[in-house]
Amino acid sequence: MSLEDLNDEIEQAYANADDELAVSLDRETKNELALLETALEPEETDELVRRAIHMLFQTSVETGTLDFHLRSGFDVTYDEYLSGMTFDEMTGADQYPSMDDERRYQF
C-alpha cells in the first residue's frame, strides 16, 4: 500500500464517523469512566472520550506505535503522511535508476 492508499482510507473513515458514535462498554470500562467522570467533573461524558482519543493518539505517536502500524500497513510513517510525500520523494532517492550490481564495476 502507499501514501495515496492511506489518504483514501483516512478520508473514508472520516466520512464514516458520525458526529455521535454508539459505543458499548464492558464493566471495567464503565467503572473507569464513572471514576474519571466523578473525579474530573467534565461538563459532558463526551469530553472524557474526546480527551481519551487525544491521549491515545499522542501516546501512539510518541512511542512509535503509530509509525509501526503505518509502516506495516501502508509503508509510510506519520511524518511522511503529514508532509504528503515519502522519504524517498523528499530526498530525491526515487529519481535515480536502480543500480545493476553485476555490471556496476565493469568498465
DRENVEX-685726 format. One record per atom (N, C-alpha, C): residue in one letter; x, y, z; chain; residue number from 0. Coordinates in Angstrom, 2 decimals, padded with zeros to 5 digits. Layout:
<"a"; <X; Y; Z>; "A"; NUM> ...
This chain:
<"m"; <000.84; -001.17; 000.00>; "A"; 0> <"m"; <000.00; 000.00; 000.00>; "A"; 0> <"m"; <000.89; 001.24; 000.00>; "A"; 0> <"s"; <000.28; 002.38; -000.21>; "A"; 1> <"s"; <001.07; 003.59; -000.38>; "A"; 1> <"s"; <000.46; 004.76; 000.38>; "A"; 1> <"l"; <001.10; 005.90; 000.25>; "A"; 2> <"l"; <000.61; 007.12; 000.87>; "A"; 2> <"l"; <-000.78; 007.48; 000.34>; "A"; 2> <"e"; <-001.01; 007.27; -000.94>; "A"; 3> <"e"; <-002.32; 007.56; -001.53>; "A"; 3> <"e"; <-003.39; 006.64; -000.94>; "A"; 3> <"d"; <-003.05; 005.36; -000.75>; "A"; 4> <"d"; <-003.98; 004.41; -000.14>; "A"; 4> <"d"; <-004.34; 004.83; 001.28>; "A"; 4> <"l"; <-003.32; 005.28; 002.03>; "A"; 5> <"l"; <-003.55; 005.75; 003.40>; "A"; 5> <"l"; <-004.48; 006.94; 003.40>; "A"; 5> <"n"; <-004.24; 007.92; 002.53>; "A"; 6> <"n"; <-005.11; 009.10; 002.44>; "A"; 6> <"n"; <-006.55; 008.71; 002.11>; "A"; 6> <"d"; <-006.72; 007.78; 001.18>; "A"; 7> <"d"; <-008.06; 007.32; 000.80>; "A"; 7> <"d"; <-008.77; 006.67; 001.99>; "A"; 7> <"e"; <-008.06; 005.82; 002.74>; "A"; 8> <"e"; <-008.69; 005.14; 003.87>; "A"; 8> <"e"; <-009.01; 006.10; 005.00>; "A"; 8> <"i"; <-008.15; 007.10; 005.23>; "A"; 9> <"i"; <-008.43; 008.10; 006.27>; "A"; 9> <"i"; <-009.66; 008.92; 005.89>; "A"; 9> <"e"; <-009.75; 009.33; 004.63>; "A"; 10> <"e"; <-010.92; 010.09; 004.18>; "A"; 10> <"e"; <-012.20; 009.28; 004.32>; "A"; 10> <"q"; <-012.13; 007.99; 004.01>; "A"; 11> <"q"; <-013.30; 007.12; 004.13>; "A"; 11> <"q"; <-013.69; 006.95; 005.60>; "A"; 11> <"a"; <-012.71; 006.73; 006.47>; "A"; 12> <"a"; <-013.00; 006.58; 007.90>; "A"; 12> <"a"; <-013.58; 007.87; 008.47>; "A"; 12> <"y"; <-013.07; 009.01; 008.03>; "A"; 13> <"y"; <-013.57; 010.30; 008.49>; "A"; 13> <"y"; <-015.02; 010.49; 008.06>; "A"; 13> <"a"; <-015.32; 010.12; 006.83>; "A"; 14> <"a"; <-016.68; 010.26; 006.32>; "A"; 14> <"a"; <-017.64; 009.31; 007.04>; "A"; 14> <"n"; <-017.14; 008.14; 007.45>; "A"; 15> <"n"; <-017.99; 007.17; 008.14>; "A"; 15> <"n"; <-018.22; 007.50; 009.60>; "A"; 15> <"a"; <-017.37; 008.34; 010.18>; "A"; 16> <"a"; <-017.50; 008.71; 011.58>; "A"; 16> <"a"; <-018.61; 009.76; 011.72>; "A"; 16> <"d"; <-019.68; 009.37; 012.32>; "A"; 17> <"d"; <-020.79; 010.31; 012.55>; "A"; 17> <"d"; <-020.42; 011.25; 013.69>; "A"; 17> <"d"; <-021.22; 012.29; 013.86>; "A"; 18> <"d"; <-020.99; 013.19; 014.98>; "A"; 18> <"d"; <-021.18; 012.48; 016.31>; "A"; 18> <"e"; <-022.01; 011.46; 016.32>; "A"; 19> <"e"; <-022.24; 010.68; 017.54>; "A"; 19> <"e"; <-021.93; 009.23; 017.26>; "A"; 19> <"l"; <-021.11; 008.64; 018.12>; "A"; 20> <"l"; <-020.76; 007.23; 017.99>; "A"; 20> <"l"; <-021.43; 006.45; 019.11>; "A"; 20> <"a"; <-022.02; 005.34; 018.77>; "A"; 21> <"a"; <-022.59; 004.46; 019.79>; "A"; 21> <"a"; <-021.50; 003.45; 020.17>; "A"; 21> <"v"; <-021.12; 003.47; 021.44>; "A"; 22> <"v"; <-020.05; 002.59; 021.90>; "A"; 22> <"v"; <-020.58; 001.74; 023.04>; "A"; 22> <"s"; <-020.38; 000.44; 022.92>; "A"; 23> <"s"; <-020.76; -000.44; 024.02>; "A"; 23> <"s"; <-019.58; -000.56; 024.98>; "A"; 23> <"l"; <-019.85; -000.54; 026.28>; "A"; 24> <"l"; <-018.80; -000.57; 027.28>; "A"; 24> <"l"; <-018.91; -001.82; 028.14>; "A"; 24> <"d"; <-017.77; -002.41; 028.47>; "A"; 25> <"d"; <-017.78; -003.53; 029.39>; "A"; 25> <"d"; <-017.75; -002.99; 030.83>; "A"; 25> <"r"; <-017.82; -003.89; 031.80>; "A"; 26> <"r"; <-017.89; -003.47; 033.21>; "A"; 26> <"r"; <-016.67; -002.66; 033.62>; "A"; 26> <"e"; <-015.49; -003.11; 033.23>; "A"; 27> <"e"; <-014.26; -002.42; 033.62>; "A"; 27> <"e"; <-014.22; -001.00; 033.05>; "A"; 27> <"t"; <-014.58; -000.87; 031.79>; "A"; 28> <"t"; <-014.59; 000.44; 031.14>; "A"; 28> <"t"; <-015.62; 001.36; 031.78>; "A"; 28> <"k"; <-016.81; 000.83; 032.08>; "A"; 29> <"k"; <-017.85; 001.63; 032.75>; "A"; 29> <"k"; <-017.36; 002.12; 034.11>; "A"; 29> <"n"; <-016.69; 001.23; 034.85>; "A"; 30> <"n"; <-016.18; 001.60; 036.17>; "A"; 30> <"n"; <-015.13; 002.70; 036.05>; "A"; 30> <"e"; <-014.21; 002.55; 035.11>; "A"; 31> <"e"; <-013.17; 003.56; 034.92>; "A"; 31> <"e"; <-013.75; 004.88; 034.46>; "A"; 31> <"l"; <-014.73; 004.82; 033.56>; "A"; 32> <"l"; <-015.39; 006.04; 033.08>; "A"; 32> <"l"; <-016.12; 006.74; 034.22>; "A"; 32> <"a"; <-016.80; 005.96; 035.06>; "A"; 33> <"a"; <-017.52; 006.56; 036.19>; "A"; 33> <"a"; <-016.56; 007.23; 037.16>; "A"; 33> <"l"; <-015.42; 006.59; 037.41>; "A"; 34> <"l"; <-014.43; 007.17; 038.31>; "A"; 34> <"l"; <-013.85; 008.45; 037.73>; "A"; 34> <"l"; <-013.50; 008.43; 036.44>; "A"; 35> <"l"; <-012.97; 009.63; 035.79>; "A"; 35> <"l"; <-014.00; 010.75; 035.77>; "A"; 35> <"e"; <-015.24; 010.40; 035.49>; "A"; 36> <"e"; <-016.30; 011.41; 035.45>; "A"; 36> <"e"; <-016.50; 012.04; 036.82>; "A"; 36> <"t"; <-016.43; 011.24; 037.85>; "A"; 37> <"t"; <-016.60; 011.75; 039.21>; "A"; 37> <"t"; <-015.42; 012.62; 039.61>; "A"; 37> <"a"; <-014.22; 012.19; 039.30>; "A"; 38> <"a"; <-013.02; 012.92; 039.73>; "A"; 38> <"a"; <-012.78; 014.18; 038.90>; "A"; 38> <"l"; <-012.95; 014.10; 037.59>; "A"; 39> <"l"; <-012.62; 015.23; 036.71>; "A"; 39> <"l"; <-013.78; 016.18; 036.48>; "A"; 39> <"e"; <-014.98; 015.73; 036.74>; "A"; 40> <"e"; <-016.19; 016.54; 036.60>; "A"; 40> <"e"; <-016.27; 017.31; 035.28>; "A"; 40> <"p"; <-016.23; 016.60; 034.16>; "A"; 41> <"p"; <-016.37; 017.30; 032.87>; "A"; 41> <"p"; <-017.82; 017.77; 032.69>; "A"; 41> <"e"; <-018.01; 018.71; 031.76>; "A"; 42> <"e"; <-019.36; 019.18; 031.50>; "A"; 42> <"e"; <-020.22; 018.06; 030.94>; "A"; 42> <"e"; <-019.61; 017.24; 030.07>; "A"; 43> <"e"; <-020.30; 016.09; 029.48>; "A"; 43> <"e"; <-019.35; 014.91; 029.48>; "A"; 43> <"t"; <-019.91; 013.70; 029.50>; "A"; 44> <"t"; <-019.09; 012.50; 029.42>; "A"; 44> <"t"; <-018.35; 012.43; 028.08>; "A"; 44> <"d"; <-018.93; 012.99; 027.05>; "A"; 45> <"d"; <-018.30; 013.02; 025.73>; "A"; 45> <"d"; <-016.91; 013.65; 025.78>; "A"; 45> <"e"; <-016.75; 014.63; 026.66>; "A"; 46> <"e"; <-015.46; 015.32; 026.79>; "A"; 46> <"e"; <-014.37; 014.35; 027.22>; "A"; 46> <"l"; <-014.69; 013.42; 028.10>; "A"; 47> <"l"; <-013.71; 012.42; 028.52>; "A"; 47> <"l"; <-013.32; 011.51; 027.37>; "A"; 47> <"v"; <-014.27; 011.15; 026.54>; "A"; 48> <"v"; <-013.98; 010.30; 025.39>; "A"; 48> <"v"; <-013.08; 011.05; 024.41>; "A"; 48> <"r"; <-013.36; 012.31; 024.17>; "A"; 49> <"r"; <-012.51; 013.12; 023.29>; "A"; 49> <"r"; <-011.09; 013.20; 023.84>; "A"; 49> <"r"; <-010.97; 013.44; 025.14>; "A"; 50> <"r"; <-009.64; 013.51; 025.76>; "A"; 50> <"r"; <-008.92; 012.17; 025.64>; "A"; 50> <"a"; <-009.65; 011.09; 025.84>; "A"; 51> <"a"; <-009.04; 009.76; 025.76>; "A"; 51> <"a"; <-008.50; 009.49; 024.35>; "A"; 51> <"i"; <-009.24; 009.89; 023.35>; "A"; 52> <"i"; <-008.78; 009.71; 021.97>; "A"; 52> <"i"; <-007.53; 010.54; 021.72>; "A"; 52> <"h"; <-007.52; 011.78; 022.19>; "A"; 53> <"h"; <-006.33; 012.63; 022.03>; "A"; 53> <"h"; <-005.12; 012.03; 022.74>; "A"; 53> <"m"; <-005.33; 011.51; 023.94>; "A"; 54> <"m"; <-004.22; 010.92; 024.70>; "A"; 54> <"m"; <-003.71; 009.65; 024.03>; "A"; 54> <"l"; <-004.60; 008.82; 023.53>; "A"; 55> <"l"; <-004.18; 007.60; 022.84>; "A"; 55> <"l"; <-003.40; 007.94; 021.57>; "A"; 55> <"f"; <-003.88; 008.93; 020.84>; "A"; 56> <"f"; <-003.19; 009.36; 019.62>; "A"; 56> <"f"; <-001.80; 009.88; 019.97>; "A"; 56> <"q"; <-001.70; 010.77; 020.95>; "A"; 57> <"q"; <-000.41; 011.36; 021.33>; "A"; 57> <"q"; <000.56; 010.28; 021.80>; "A"; 57> <"t"; <000.09; 009.36; 022.61>; "A"; 58> <"t"; <000.94; 008.28; 023.10>; "A"; 58> <"t"; <001.40; 007.39; 021.95>; "A"; 58> <"s"; <000.51; 007.11; 021.01>; "A"; 59> <"s"; <000.87; 006.28; 019.85>; "A"; 59> <"s"; <001.93; 006.95; 018.99>; "A"; 59> <"v"; <001.85; 008.26; 018.85>; "A"; 60> <"v"; <002.85; 009.00; 018.08>; "A"; 60> <"v"; <004.18; 009.00; 018.83>; "A"; 60> <"e"; <004.16; 009.32; 020.12>; "A"; 61> <"e"; <005.39; 009.45; 020.90>; "A"; 61> <"e"; <006.13; 008.13; 021.07>; "A"; 61> <"t"; <005.42; 007.03; 021.18>; "A"; 62> <"t"; <006.07; 005.73; 021.39>; "A"; 62> <"t"; <006.45; 005.05; 020.08>; "A"; 62> <"g"; <006.01; 005.58; 018.96>; "A"; 63> <"g"; <006.33; 004.97; 017.67>; "A"; 63> <"g"; <005.35; 003.89; 017.25>; "A"; 63> <"t"; <004.33; 003.65; 018.05>; "A"; 64> <"t"; <003.34; 002.63; 017.72>; "A"; 64> <"t"; <002.60; 002.98; 016.43>; "A"; 64> <"l"; <002.26; 004.25; 016.27>; "A"; 65> <"l"; <001.55; 004.67; 015.06>; "A"; 65> <"l"; <002.42; 004.46; 013.83>; "A"; 65> <"d"; <003.69; 004.86; 013.91>; "A"; 66> <"d"; <004.60; 004.64; 012.78>; "A"; 66> <"d"; <004.74; 003.17; 012.46>; "A"; 66> <"f"; <004.84; 002.32; 013.49>; "A"; 67> <"f"; <004.97; 000.88; 013.27>; "A"; 67> <"f"; <003.78; 000.35; 012.46>; "A"; 67> <"h"; <002.57; 000.73; 012.87>; "A"; 68> <"h"; <001.38; 000.23; 012.18>; "A"; 68> <"h"; <001.24; 000.84; 010.79>; "A"; 68> <"l"; <001.57; 002.11; 010.64>; "A"; 69> <"l"; <001.51; 002.73; 009.32>; "A"; 69> <"l"; <002.54; 002.12; 008.37>; "A"; 69> <"r"; <003.74; 001.86; 008.89>; "A"; 70> <"r"; <004.78; 001.26; 008.05>; "A"; 70> <"r"; <004.38; -000.17; 007.67>; "A"; 70> <"s"; <003.79; -000.90; 008.62>; "A"; 71> <"s"; <003.38; -002.28; 008.34>; "A"; 71> <"s"; <002.25; -002.33; 007.31>; "A"; 71> <"g"; <001.28; -001.43; 007.44>; "A"; 72> <"g"; <000.11; -001.49; 006.57>; "A"; 72> <"g"; <000.21; -000.69; 005.28>; "A"; 72> <"f"; <000.95; 000.43; 005.32>; "A"; 73> <"f"; <000.96; 001.34; 004.16>; "A"; 73> <"f"; <002.36; 001.69; 003.67>; "A"; 73> <"d"; <003.39; 001.23; 004.37>; "A"; 74> <"d"; <004.78; 001.51; 004.03>; "A"; 74> <"d"; <005.08; 003.01; 004.04>; "A"; 74> <"v"; <004.48; 003.72; 004.99>; "A"; 75> <"v"; <004.77; 005.14; 005.21>; "A"; 75> <"v"; <004.82; 005.39; 006.72>; "A"; 75> <"t"; <005.36; 006.53; 007.12>; "A"; 76> <"t"; <005.36; 006.94; 008.52>; "A"; 76> <"t"; <004.39; 008.10; 008.69>; "A"; 76> <"y"; <004.17; 008.48; 009.94>; "A"; 77> <"y"; <003.28; 009.60; 010.23>; "A"; 77> <"y"; <003.86; 010.89; 009.66>; "A"; 77> <"d"; <005.17; 011.07; 009.76>; "A"; 78> <"d"; <005.81; 012.27; 009.19>; "A"; 78> <"d"; <005.61; 012.33; 007.67>; "A"; 78> <"e"; <005.72; 011.17; 007.02>; "A"; 79> <"e"; <005.50; 011.13; 005.58>; "A"; 79> <"e"; <004.04; 011.48; 005.25>; "A"; 79> <"y"; <003.12; 010.99; 006.07>; "A"; 80> <"y"; <001.70; 011.32; 005.87>; "A"; 80> <"y"; <001.50; 012.83; 006.02>; "A"; 80> <"l"; <002.08; 013.42; 007.06>; "A"; 81> <"l"; <001.91; 014.86; 007.29>; "A"; 81> <"l"; <002.49; 015.70; 006.16>; "A"; 81> <"s"; <003.64; 015.28; 005.63>; "A"; 82> <"s"; <004.28; 016.05; 004.57>; "A"; 82> <"s"; <003.64; 015.79; 003.20>; "A"; 82> <"g"; <002.93; 014.66; 003.08>; "A"; 83> <"g"; <002.30; 014.34; 001.81>; "A"; 83> <"g"; <003.24; 013.70; 000.81>; "A"; 83> <"m"; <004.42; 013.32; 001.26>; "A"; 84> <"m"; <005.37; 012.65; 000.38>; "A"; 84> <"m"; <006.21; 011.67; 001.19>; "A"; 84> <"t"; <006.68; 010.64; 000.51>; "A"; 85> <"t"; <007.51; 009.64; 001.17>; "A"; 85> <"t"; <008.92; 010.18; 001.36>; "A"; 85> <"f"; <009.71; 009.49; 002.19>; "A"; 86> <"f"; <011.08; 009.90; 002.44>; "A"; 86> <"f"; <011.89; 009.90; 001.15>; "A"; 86> <"d"; <011.68; 008.87; 000.32>; "A"; 87> <"d"; <012.39; 008.81; -000.97>; "A"; 87> <"d"; <012.03; 010.00; -001.86>; "A"; 87> <"e"; <010.78; 010.41; -001.84>; "A"; 88> <"e"; <010.37; 011.58; -002.62>; "A"; 88> <"e"; <010.99; 012.85; -002.06>; "A"; 88> <"m"; <011.09; 012.95; -000.72>; "A"; 89> <"m"; <011.68; 014.14; -000.10>; "A"; 89> <"m"; <013.16; 014.28; -000.42>; "A"; 89> <"t"; <013.88; 013.15; -000.42>; "A"; 90> <"t"; <015.33; 013.19; -000.62>; "A"; 90> <"t"; <015.74; 013.08; -002.08>; "A"; 90> <"g"; <014.79; 012.76; -002.94>; "A"; 91> <"g"; <015.10; 012.61; -004.35>; "A"; 91> <"g"; <015.67; 011.25; -004.70>; "A"; 91> <"a"; <015.64; 010.32; -003.75>; "A"; 92> <"a"; <016.21; 008.99; -003.99>; "A"; 92> <"a"; <015.43; 008.21; -005.04>; "A"; 92> <"d"; <014.18; 008.55; -005.25>; "A"; 93> <"d"; <013.37; 007.84; -006.25>; "A"; 93> <"d"; <013.61; 008.37; -007.66>; "A"; 93> <"q"; <014.48; 009.37; -007.82>; "A"; 94> <"q"; <014.74; 009.94; -009.14>; "A"; 94> <"q"; <015.84; 009.20; -009.90>; "A"; 94> <"y"; <016.65; 008.44; -009.16>; "A"; 95> <"y"; <017.79; 007.77; -009.79>; "A"; 95> <"y"; <017.41; 006.35; -010.18>; "A"; 95> <"p"; <017.92; 005.87; -011.31>; "A"; 96> <"p"; <017.64; 004.49; -011.70>; "A"; 96> <"p"; <018.34; 003.53; -010.74>; "A"; 96> <"s"; <017.79; 002.33; -010.62>; "A"; 97> <"s"; <018.41; 001.35; -009.73>; "A"; 97> <"s"; <019.73; 000.88; -010.31>; "A"; 97> <"m"; <020.66; 000.57; -009.42>; "A"; 98> <"m"; <022.00; 000.15; -009.85>; "A"; 98> <"m"; <021.97; -001.34; -010.16>; "A"; 98> <"d"; <022.65; -001.72; -011.23>; "A"; 99> <"d"; <022.79; -003.12; -011.59>; "A"; 99> <"d"; <024.10; -003.60; -010.97>; "A"; 99> <"d"; <024.02; -004.36; -009.85>; "A"; 100> <"d"; <025.22; -004.75; -009.12>; "A"; 100> <"d"; <026.15; -005.64; -009.92>; "A"; 100> <"e"; <025.64; -006.42; -010.85>; "A"; 101> <"e"; <026.51; -007.30; -011.62>; "A"; 101> <"e"; <027.40; -006.52; -012.58>; "A"; 101> <"r"; <026.91; -005.43; -013.11>; "A"; 102> <"r"; <027.68; -004.66; -014.09>; "A"; 102> <"r"; <028.19; -003.35; -013.49>; "A"; 102> <"r"; <028.05; -003.19; -012.20>; "A"; 103> <"r"; <028.36; -001.93; -011.55>; "A"; 103> <"r"; <029.82; -001.53; -011.72>; "A"; 103> <"y"; <030.75; -002.48; -011.57>; "A"; 104> <"y"; <032.17; -002.16; -011.60>; "A"; 104> <"y"; <032.86; -002.56; -012.90>; "A"; 104> <"q"; <032.10; -002.89; -013.90>; "A"; 105> <"q"; <032.70; -003.24; -015.19>; "A"; 105> <"q"; <033.00; -001.96; -015.98>; "A"; 105> <"f"; <034.13; -001.98; -016.65>; "A"; 106> <"f"; <034.49; -000.82; -017.48>; "A"; 106> <"f"; <034.35; -001.14; -018.93>; "A"; 106> 
